[in-house]
């Protein structure tokens, strides 16, 4: 039973970390686009 709980907690932690990483990458990409330098005319 303990092994099952540890496995479930590990999977939940991995999913949470993965979602946070994806959100962070999306936020970084958005800021990079928003602060991108305009080409000089």
mmCIF file as Biopython writes it, N, C-alpha, C and O atoms, coordinates in Angstrom:
data_model
#
loop_
_atom_site.group_PDB
_atom_site.id
_atom_site.type_symbol
_atom_site.label_atom_id
_atom_site.label_alt_id
_atom_site.label_comp_id
_atom_site.label_asym_id
_atom_site.label_entity_id
_atom_site.label_seq_id
_atom_site.pdbx_PDB_ins_code
_atom_site.Cartn_x
_atom_site.Cartn_y
_atom_site.Cartn_z
_atom_site.occupancy
_atom_site.B_iso_or_equiv
_atom_site.auth_seq_id
_atom_site.auth_asym_id
_atom_site.pdbx_PDB_model_num
ATOM 1   N N  . UNK A ? 1  ? 0.828  -1.205 0.000   1.0 0.0 1  A 1 
ATOM 2   C CA . UNK A ? 1  ? 0.000  0.000  0.000   1.0 0.0 1  A 1 
ATOM 3   C C  . UNK A ? 1  ? 0.870  1.266  0.000   1.0 0.0 1  A 1 
ATOM 4   O O  . UNK A ? 1  ? 0.551  2.252  -0.664  1.0 0.0 1  A 1 
ATOM 5   N N  . UNK A ? 2  ? 1.970  1.217  0.754   1.0 0.0 2  A 1 
ATOM 6   C CA . UNK A ? 2  ? 2.847  2.385  0.804   1.0 0.0 2  A 1 
ATOM 7   C C  . UNK A ? 2  ? 3.498  2.647  -0.556  1.0 0.0 2  A 1 
ATOM 8   O O  . UNK A ? 2  ? 3.655  3.794  -0.973  1.0 0.0 2  A 1 
ATOM 9   N N  . UNK A ? 3  ? 3.871  1.570  -1.232  1.0 0.0 3  A 1 
ATOM 10  C CA . UNK A ? 3  ? 4.495  1.724  -2.547  1.0 0.0 3  A 1 
ATOM 11  C C  . UNK A ? 3  ? 3.515  2.352  -3.531  1.0 0.0 3  A 1 
ATOM 12  O O  . UNK A ? 3  ? 3.902  3.186  -4.350  1.0 0.0 3  A 1 
ATOM 13  N N  . UNK A ? 4  ? 2.254  1.955  -3.452  1.0 0.0 4  A 1 
ATOM 14  C CA . UNK A ? 4  ? 1.233  2.515  -4.330  1.0 0.0 4  A 1 
ATOM 15  C C  . UNK A ? 4  ? 1.061  4.007  -4.067  1.0 0.0 4  A 1 
ATOM 16  O O  . UNK A ? 4  ? 0.974  4.798  -5.006  1.0 0.0 4  A 1 
ATOM 17  N N  . UNK A ? 5  ? 1.012  4.392  -2.797  1.0 0.0 5  A 1 
ATOM 18  C CA . UNK A ? 5  ? 0.861  5.812  -2.454  1.0 0.0 5  A 1 
ATOM 19  C C  . UNK A ? 5  ? 2.069  6.613  -2.928  1.0 0.0 5  A 1 
ATOM 20  O O  . UNK A ? 5  ? 1.921  7.713  -3.460  1.0 0.0 5  A 1 
ATOM 21  N N  . UNK A ? 6  ? 3.264  6.060  -2.735  1.0 0.0 6  A 1 
ATOM 22  C CA . UNK A ? 6  ? 4.470  6.757  -3.188  1.0 0.0 6  A 1 
ATOM 23  C C  . UNK A ? 6  ? 4.484  6.912  -4.702  1.0 0.0 6  A 1 
ATOM 24  O O  . UNK A ? 6  ? 4.886  7.953  -5.223  1.0 0.0 6  A 1 
ATOM 25  N N  . UNK A ? 7  ? 4.046  5.880  -5.402  1.0 0.0 7  A 1 
ATOM 26  C CA . UNK A ? 7  ? 3.986  5.951  -6.862  1.0 0.0 7  A 1 
ATOM 27  C C  . UNK A ? 7  ? 2.996  7.010  -7.311  1.0 0.0 7  A 1 
ATOM 28  O O  . UNK A ? 7  ? 3.287  7.798  -8.211  1.0 0.0 7  A 1 
ATOM 29  N N  . UNK A ? 8  ? 1.821  7.028  -6.683  1.0 0.0 8  A 1 
ATOM 30  C CA . UNK A ? 8  ? 0.801  8.018  -7.032  1.0 0.0 8  A 1 
ATOM 31  C C  . UNK A ? 8  ? 1.311  9.429  -6.751  1.0 0.0 8  A 1 
ATOM 32  O O  . UNK A ? 8  ? 1.114  10.330 -7.566  1.0 0.0 8  A 1 
ATOM 33  N N  . UNK A ? 9  ? 1.961  9.629  -5.609  1.0 0.0 9  A 1 
ATOM 34  C CA . UNK A ? 9  ? 2.509  10.945 -5.272  1.0 0.0 9  A 1 
ATOM 35  C C  . UNK A ? 9  ? 3.612  11.353 -6.242  1.0 0.0 9  A 1 
ATOM 36  O O  . UNK A ? 9  ? 3.701  12.518 -6.627  1.0 0.0 9  A 1 
ATOM 37  N N  . UNK A ? 10 ? 4.445  10.405 -6.634  1.0 0.0 10 A 1 
ATOM 38  C CA . UNK A ? 10 ? 5.520  10.703 -7.576  1.0 0.0 10 A 1 
ATOM 39  C C  . UNK A ? 10 ? 4.957  11.107 -8.935  1.0 0.0 10 A 1 
ATOM 40  O O  . UNK A ? 10 ? 5.435  12.060 -9.551  1.0 0.0 10 A 1 
ATOM 41  N N  . UNK A ? 11 ? 3.948  10.388 -9.399  1.0 0.0 11 A 1 
ATOM 42  C CA . UNK A ? 11 ? 3.323  10.712 -10.684 1.0 0.0 11 A 1 
ATOM 43  C C  . UNK A ? 11 ? 2.639  12.074 -10.609 1.0 0.0 11 A 1 
ATOM 44  O O  . UNK A ? 11 ? 2.756  12.880 -11.532 1.0 0.0 11 A 1 
ATOM 45  N N  . UNK A ? 12 ? 1.932  12.331 -9.521  1.0 0.0 12 A 1 
ATOM 46  C CA . UNK A ? 12 ? 1.259  13.623 -9.361  1.0 0.0 12 A 1 
ATOM 47  C C  . UNK A ? 12 ? 2.284  14.754 -9.338  1.0 0.0 12 A 1 
ATOM 48  O O  . UNK A ? 12 ? 2.066  15.802 -9.946  1.0 0.0 12 A 1 
ATOM 49  N N  . UNK A ? 13 ? 3.378  14.552 -8.654  1.0 0.0 13 A 1 
ATOM 50  C CA . UNK A ? 13 ? 4.433  15.564 -8.612  1.0 0.0 13 A 1 
ATOM 51  C C  . UNK A ? 13 ? 5.035  15.806 -9.979  1.0 0.0 13 A 1 
ATOM 52  O O  . UNK A ? 13 ? 5.312  16.947 -10.348 1.0 0.0 13 A 1 
ATOM 53  N N  . UNK A ? 14 ? 5.240  14.734 -10.735 1.0 0.0 14 A 1 
ATOM 54  C CA . UNK A ? 14 ? 5.805  14.872 -12.077 1.0 0.0 14 A 1 
ATOM 55  C C  . UNK A ? 14 ? 4.853  15.626 -13.001 1.0 0.0 14 A 1 
ATOM 56  O O  . UNK A ? 14 ? 5.287  16.465 -13.790 1.0 0.0 14 A 1 
ATOM 57  N N  . UNK A ? 15 ? 3.569  15.332 -12.906 1.0 0.0 15 A 1 
ATOM 58  C CA . UNK A ? 15 ? 2.571  16.027 -13.731 1.0 0.0 15 A 1 
ATOM 59  C C  . UNK A ? 15 ? 2.530  17.500 -13.366 1.0 0.0 15 A 1 
ATOM 60  O O  . UNK A ? 15 ? 2.487  18.361 -14.245 1.0 0.0 15 A 1 
ATOM 61  N N  . UNK A ? 16 ? 2.543  17.794 -12.074 1.0 0.0 16 A 1 
ATOM 62  C CA . UNK A ? 16 ? 2.529  19.184 -11.609 1.0 0.0 16 A 1 
ATOM 63  C C  . UNK A ? 16 ? 3.764  19.940 -12.113 1.0 0.0 16 A 1 
ATOM 64  O O  . UNK A ? 16 ? 3.655  21.058 -12.617 1.0 0.0 16 A 1 
ATOM 65  N N  . UNK A ? 17 ? 4.931  19.320 -11.972 1.0 0.0 17 A 1 
ATOM 66  C CA . UNK A ? 17 ? 6.171  19.952 -12.421 1.0 0.0 17 A 1 
ATOM 67  C C  . UNK A ? 17 ? 6.161  20.170 -13.930 1.0 0.0 17 A 1 
ATOM 68  O O  . UNK A ? 17 ? 6.624  21.204 -14.412 1.0 0.0 17 A 1 
ATOM 69  N N  . UNK A ? 18 ? 5.641  19.210 -14.666 1.0 0.0 18 A 1 
ATOM 70  C CA . UNK A ? 18 ? 5.575  19.325 -16.116 1.0 0.0 18 A 1 
ATOM 71  C C  . UNK A ? 18 ? 4.675  20.487 -16.538 1.0 0.0 18 A 1 
ATOM 72  O O  . UNK A ? 18 ? 5.017  21.252 -17.440 1.0 0.0 18 A 1 
ATOM 73  N N  . UNK A ? 19 ? 3.527  20.608 -15.878 1.0 0.0 19 A 1 
ATOM 74  C CA . UNK A ? 19 ? 2.611  21.707 -16.204 1.0 0.0 19 A 1 
ATOM 75  C C  . UNK A ? 19 ? 3.238  23.047 -15.885 1.0 0.0 19 A 1 
ATOM 76  O O  . UNK A ? 19 ? 3.108  23.991 -16.664 1.0 0.0 19 A 1 
ATOM 77  N N  . UNK A ? 20 ? 3.916  23.148 -14.749 1.0 0.0 20 A 1 
ATOM 78  C CA . UNK A ? 20 ? 4.577  24.402 -14.374 1.0 0.0 20 A 1 
ATOM 79  C C  . UNK A ? 20 ? 5.666  24.759 -15.381 1.0 0.0 20 A 1 
ATOM 80  O O  . UNK A ? 20 ? 5.830  25.925 -15.738 1.0 0.0 20 A 1 
ATOM 81  N N  . UNK A ? 21 ? 6.408  23.752 -15.837 1.0 0.0 21 A 1 
ATOM 82  C CA . UNK A ? 21 ? 7.467  23.991 -16.811 1.0 0.0 21 A 1 
ATOM 83  C C  . UNK A ? 21 ? 6.889  24.497 -18.125 1.0 0.0 21 A 1 
ATOM 84  O O  . UNK A ? 21 ? 7.431  25.423 -18.728 1.0 0.0 21 A 1 
ATOM 85  N N  . UNK A ? 22 ? 5.784  23.889 -18.574 1.0 0.0 22 A 1 
ATOM 86  C CA . UNK A ? 22 ? 5.135  24.332 -19.813 1.0 0.0 22 A 1 
ATOM 87  C C  . UNK A ? 22 ? 4.603  25.753 -19.671 1.0 0.0 22 A 1 
ATOM 88  O O  . UNK A ? 22 ? 4.728  26.554 -20.597 1.0 0.0 22 A 1 
ATOM 89  N N  . UNK A ? 23 ? 4.006  26.076 -18.517 1.0 0.0 23 A 1 
ATOM 90  C CA . UNK A ? 23 ? 3.498  27.432 -18.288 1.0 0.0 23 A 1 
ATOM 91  C C  . UNK A ? 23 ? 4.646  28.425 -18.301 1.0 0.0 23 A 1 
ATOM 92  O O  . UNK A ? 23 ? 4.521  29.516 -18.857 1.0 0.0 23 A 1 
ATOM 93  N N  . UNK A ? 24 ? 5.754  28.056 -17.698 1.0 0.0 24 A 1 
ATOM 94  C CA . UNK A ? 24 ? 6.920  28.929 -17.653 1.0 0.0 24 A 1 
ATOM 95  C C  . UNK A ? 24 ? 7.466  29.191 -19.056 1.0 0.0 24 A 1 
ATOM 96  O O  . UNK A ? 24 ? 7.809  30.323 -19.398 1.0 0.0 24 A 1 
ATOM 97  N N  . UNK A ? 25 ? 7.541  28.127 -19.866 1.0 0.0 25 A 1 
ATOM 98  C CA . UNK A ? 25 ? 8.034  28.289 -21.241 1.0 0.0 25 A 1 
ATOM 99  C C  . UNK A ? 25 ? 7.091  29.180 -22.051 1.0 0.0 25 A 1 
ATOM 100 O O  . UNK A ? 25 ? 7.544  30.019 -22.829 1.0 0.0 25 A 1 
ATOM 101 N N  . UNK A ? 26 ? 5.786  28.998 -21.869 1.0 0.0 26 A 1 
ATOM 102 C CA . UNK A ? 26 ? 4.815  29.806 -22.602 1.0 0.0 26 A 1 
ATOM 103 C C  . UNK A ? 26 ? 4.929  31.272 -22.181 1.0 0.0 26 A 1 
ATOM 104 O O  . UNK A ? 26 ? 4.885  32.167 -23.025 1.0 0.0 26 A 1 
ATOM 105 N N  . UNK A ? 27 ? 5.073  31.514 -20.891 1.0 0.0 27 A 1 
ATOM 106 C CA . UNK A ? 27 ? 5.213  32.880 -20.380 1.0 0.0 27 A 1 
ATOM 107 C C  . UNK A ? 27 ? 6.486  33.528 -20.920 1.0 0.0 27 A 1 
ATOM 108 O O  . UNK A ? 27 ? 6.482  34.691 -21.323 1.0 0.0 27 A 1 
ATOM 109 N N  . UNK A ? 28 ? 7.572  32.759 -20.923 1.0 0.0 28 A 1 
ATOM 110 C CA . UNK A ? 28 ? 8.843  33.280 -21.429 1.0 0.0 28 A 1 
ATOM 111 C C  . UNK A ? 28 ? 8.740  33.625 -22.912 1.0 0.0 28 A 1 
ATOM 112 O O  . UNK A ? 28 ? 9.248  34.657 -23.349 1.0 0.0 28 A 1 
ATOM 113 N N  . UNK A ? 29 ? 8.089  32.766 -23.679 1.0 0.0 29 A 1 
ATOM 114 C CA . UNK A ? 29 ? 7.922  33.008 -25.112 1.0 0.0 29 A 1 
ATOM 115 C C  . UNK A ? 29 ? 7.055  34.242 -25.350 1.0 0.0 29 A 1 
ATOM 116 O O  . UNK A ? 29 ? 7.319  35.033 -26.255 1.0 0.0 29 A 1 
ATOM 117 N N  . UNK A ? 30 ? 6.024  34.395 -24.531 1.0 0.0 30 A 1 
ATOM 118 C CA . UNK A ? 30 ? 5.153  35.560 -24.665 1.0 0.0 30 A 1 
ATOM 119 C C  . UNK A ? 30 ? 5.919  36.847 -24.386 1.0 0.0 30 A 1 
ATOM 120 O O  . UNK A ? 30 ? 5.790  37.822 -25.127 1.0 0.0 30 A 1 
ATOM 121 N N  . UNK A ? 31 ? 6.715  36.855 -23.318 1.0 0.0 31 A 1 
ATOM 122 C CA . UNK A ? 31 ? 7.506  38.035 -23.001 1.0 0.0 31 A 1 
ATOM 123 C C  . UNK A ? 31 ? 8.547  38.306 -24.080 1.0 0.0 31 A 1 
ATOM 124 O O  . UNK A ? 31 ? 8.801  39.461 -24.419 1.0 0.0 31 A 1 
ATOM 125 N N  . UNK A ? 32 ? 9.144  37.262 -24.615 1.0 0.0 32 A 1 
ATOM 126 C CA . UNK A ? 32 ? 10.144 37.446 -25.670 1.0 0.0 32 A 1 
ATOM 127 C C  . UNK A ? 32 ? 9.503  38.087 -26.893 1.0 0.0 32 A 1 
ATOM 128 O O  . UNK A ? 32 ? 10.097 38.953 -27.535 1.0 0.0 32 A 1 
ATOM 129 N N  . UNK A ? 33 ? 8.283  37.655 -27.211 1.0 0.0 33 A 1 
ATOM 130 C CA . UNK A ? 33 ? 7.585  38.239 -28.352 1.0 0.0 33 A 1 
ATOM 131 C C  . UNK A ? 33 ? 7.175  39.682 -28.062 1.0 0.0 33 A 1 
ATOM 132 O O  . UNK A ? 33 ? 7.290  40.550 -28.928 1.0 0.0 33 A 1 
ATOM 133 N N  . UNK A ? 34 ? 6.701  39.934 -26.854 1.0 0.0 34 A 1 
ATOM 134 C CA . UNK A ? 34 ? 6.216  41.266 -26.495 1.0 0.0 34 A 1 
ATOM 135 C C  . UNK A ? 34 ? 7.352  42.283 -26.423 1.0 0.0 34 A 1 
ATOM 136 O O  . UNK A ? 34 ? 7.151  43.464 -26.707 1.0 0.0 34 A 1 
ATOM 137 N N  . UNK A ? 35 ? 8.542  41.826 -26.044 1.0 0.0 35 A 1 
ATOM 138 C CA . UNK A ? 35 ? 9.666  42.749 -25.893 1.0 0.0 35 A 1 
ATOM 139 C C  . UNK A ? 35 ? 10.643 42.648 -27.049 1.0 0.0 35 A 1 
ATOM 140 O O  . UNK A ? 35 ? 11.752 43.177 -26.970 1.0 0.0 35 A 1 
ATOM 141 N N  . UNK A ? 36 ? 10.248 41.975 -28.121 1.0 0.0 36 A 1 
ATOM 142 C CA . UNK A ? 36 ? 11.104 41.825 -29.286 1.0 0.0 36 A 1 
ATOM 143 C C  . UNK A ? 36 ? 11.386 43.204 -29.891 1.0 0.0 36 A 1 
ATOM 144 O O  . UNK A ? 36 ? 10.496 44.045 -30.012 1.0 0.0 36 A 1 
ATOM 145 N N  . UNK A ? 37 ? 12.620 43.401 -30.256 1.0 0.0 37 A 1 
ATOM 146 C CA . UNK A ? 37 ? 12.973 44.696 -30.880 1.0 0.0 37 A 1 
ATOM 147 C C  . UNK A ? 37 ? 12.333 44.808 -32.267 1.0 0.0 37 A 1 
ATOM 148 O O  . UNK A ? 37 ? 12.250 43.831 -33.010 1.0 0.0 37 A 1 
ATOM 149 N N  . UNK A ? 38 ? 11.897 45.986 -32.586 1.0 0.0 38 A 1 
ATOM 150 C CA . UNK A ? 38 ? 11.334 46.231 -33.919 1.0 0.0 38 A 1 
ATOM 151 C C  . UNK A ? 38 ? 12.479 46.439 -34.899 1.0 0.0 38 A 1 
ATOM 152 O O  . UNK A ? 38 ? 13.501 47.029 -34.547 1.0 0.0 38 A 1 
ATOM 153 N N  . UNK A ? 39 ? 12.316 45.966 -36.101 1.0 0.0 39 A 1 
ATOM 154 C CA . UNK A ? 39 ? 13.380 46.184 -37.089 1.0 0.0 39 A 1 
ATOM 155 C C  . UNK A ? 39 ? 13.507 47.679 -37.402 1.0 0.0 39 A 1 
ATOM 156 O O  . UNK A ? 39 ? 12.511 48.394 -37.510 1.0 0.0 39 A 1 
ATOM 157 N N  . UNK A ? 40 ? 14.734 48.122 -37.541 1.0 0.0 40 A 1 
ATOM 158 C CA . UNK A ? 40 ? 14.968 49.549 -37.821 1.0 0.0 40 A 1 
ATOM 159 C C  . UNK A ? 40 ? 14.581 49.864 -39.266 1.0 0.0 40 A 1 
ATOM 160 O O  . UNK A ? 40 ? 14.896 49.119 -40.193 1.0 0.0 40 A 1 
ATOM 161 N N  . UNK A ? 41 ? 13.896 50.978 -39.422 1.0 0.0 41 A 1 
ATOM 162 C CA . UNK A ? 41 ? 13.430 51.354 -40.763 1.0 0.0 41 A 1 
ATOM 163 C C  . UNK A ? 41 ? 14.470 52.155 -41.501 1.0 0.0 41 A 1 
ATOM 164 O O  . UNK A ? 41 ? 14.245 52.554 -42.644 1.0 0.0 41 A 1 
#
